[in-house]
Structures are given as structure tokens and as C-alpha cells.
Amino acid sequence: MSTANPTYEKAYSDQRFWRKATRHASAAGRQAVEKALWLYYAVKSPDTPKWARRVIYGALGYFVLPLDAIPDLAPLVGYTDDLSVMTAALATVAFYINDDVKQQASAKLQDWFGTSDKTDAPPTH
């Protein structure tokens, strides 16, 4: 996923992202929402270069559009394609998913889902 699909990139907006993320957080599940938040906070970082922002906007655009490969309302599998697209984008821009990005996402996830069984932060030694 070296370049973003222009259709999805243009479909992205902060308003569409937050509307989808807040309305569908429980249906999408913690894992999908976590990936979306990592991408969201990475694209907001001034350290993220333009090429990486285009990849992120493409993935988030795919996430916010209601029509995609697998309809989001399909039970159990509705968000698997969104998660796949976001995972590919994350692999491409992994260097920009830093501790600050993960911490912001973790705080938002805790607001929405409460604490999880897994530790969101790496252990300190």
C-alpha cells in the first residue's frame, strides 16, 4: 500500500472519522478501533511526512465509507476488510506509530471501552 486510493483519500474527513468511530466502536471492536485511532493520531502528528499521510488518509477513508468490500453491518465479518486495510497501512507507516500516538489512542480506547485484559503500554524495566 505505497500510495493511497484517491477515492478513499478524498472521502476522509475528521468529522466522518469521529462519527464512524463513536457510533460503531462496539460493533467494530476494540482491535479495529485501536488501529483506526493509531492511524488518526499519527496523521495528526507534525512528524508524519506527506507520503505517509496519504497512505493513512486512504486507509481512514476506506474505514469511514459505508460501502466497501464487506458491508460493515454484516455480523462477525463486517469490519474485517476495514481492519485488513488499516493493518496494511500500519505496516507501511509503522515508523510513525510512536509511543505518543499509542498513548493517545489508549486513552481514547479506555474512555470508550474501559480497561482491557491486555496491557496497552509496554512494560517498563
Disulfide bonds with the S-S distance in Angstrom:
none
